[in-house]
Amino acid sequence: MTKNPYIGSSLDSLLEEEGVLEQVDAMARKRVIAWHLSQAMAKKNLTKTQMAQVMKTSRACLNRLLDPDNPSVTLLTMERAAAALGMELRVELVEYDPEEPLGENLELSTTSSRSSRAWGARESEVSYSADNSGDEPSLIADR
């Protein structure tokens, strides 16, 4: 009987061995962003057409942003979407220990900003972390 080389290894190490870890991480982040934007649009009762108008972009561009399988989105588009929803996009580069498993001590925080208050948004703060035990996905933000 041959021993399975993957027993005891982590999913991250398997994906890294296969050379797809970065792609999988990027797709997971995009899916979480698309999910949160869709939820925020629903909470504010915004249709895609209305959202695109507020963002001053096309529906096709918004559809790419909301498509969880399309990782090709610009920061400018994400900034516009966040502002349209009364939020601020924050991107942070942090050092990480490659030996530490992903998902530990990681957090994404979105807060409203002065620019979003100009859209009539109220001051609010929402945090999503890797420790989140709810049904909503969490974003791994430091890789």
N, C-alpha and C positions, 0 to 999 in steps of 0.2 A: 504494500500500500504506500503510495507516494504522499508526502506531506504537502499540504496546501501552503504555498509561500505567503498567502495573504492573511492567514489566520493570525490574529493578534495585531495586525497593522491597522492604521487609521485610514479612513476614506481619503483624507488629504494626501497621505503617502502613496496610496494607490493611484490617485489622479496625477500626482507629481511624477510617478514612475511612467505613467502613460503619456505624460507631456501635455495634459489638458487642464491642469489645476487653474491656471490663470484664466482660461476661457470659461471654465465652470464658475469661478468666482465672479467674473464680469457679468455673466448671464444671471447669476443669483442676485447680484446688486440691482441689475436692471429690472428684474421681475419685482423686487421689493419696491423700487421707486415707482414703477408703473402701477402697482397695486395701491400704494399710498395716494398717488395722484388721483386715481379713479375713485377711491373712498372719499377724498376731500371734495372732489367734484360732486359726488352724490350728496354729501352732507350739505353743500351749498346749493343744491338743485341746479347745477350748471349742465347744460347739454354740451356736446362736443362743438357744435356750431357757436354757441355763446362763448365757450372757453377760448376757441380759436380767435374770435373777434376781440376779446379782452387781451389776449396775448399778441394781437396784431400779427397773426400768422395764418397759414392755410390749415384747413382740416386735415390735409394729407400729412403735414408736419406734426400736428397734434396726434394723429393716428400712429405715426412712427414712435412718438414719445410714449404713448399708452400701450404699444405692442410689446408684451413681455419678452418676445423672442427676437426683437430687433435691438441690438446693443449700440447701434450707431446713432447717438444723440449728442448734440453739442451742449456745452455748459450754458450757453446763451439761451437755448430753448428751455432747459431746466430752470434757469433763473426767471424767465418770463412766466413759466407755469407756476412757479412758487409765488411770484408777485401777484399773479392773477387770483391766487387762492388765499392771499393775505399772509403768505409765509416768506421766509428767507431761506435760500439754499446755502448750505455751509459745506465746504469741502475741506478736508484736513489731511495733511501729509504727516504721518507720525512714524517713528522708527518702530520696528517690531522685531521680536526674537523669532527667527525661523524655526526654532525648536519648540516654541510655544504653540499649542493647537489653536487653530483659528476659532473665533467665537467666544474667547474668554476675555472678560473685562472690556468689551467693545460696546460703543454706544453711538447712536445717531441722535442728534438733537436738532429740532427745527423750532425756530422762534419767529415771532413776527418782528418786523423791523420798522424803522421810520418810514421807509419807502412803501411798505405794505400797508401802513396806517393811512397813507395817502389814498389807498384803494378803499378805505372805510373799514378795514379789519380791526378787530379788537386785539388788545395785547393778550397773547396766549403763548404757552410753551407746551410742547409735546416731546417726550423722549421715548425712544425705542431702544431696547438693549438686548444683548444676547441672552440675558437671564429671563426675558419676557416669557411667561408661561401661557399667555392667551392664544387665541386662534390666529391672530394676525402675524404675518412674518416679521422677522427682525432683520435689520441690515447689519452686515459685518462691515465696519467702516474703516478699518485700519490696515488693510492689506495693500 
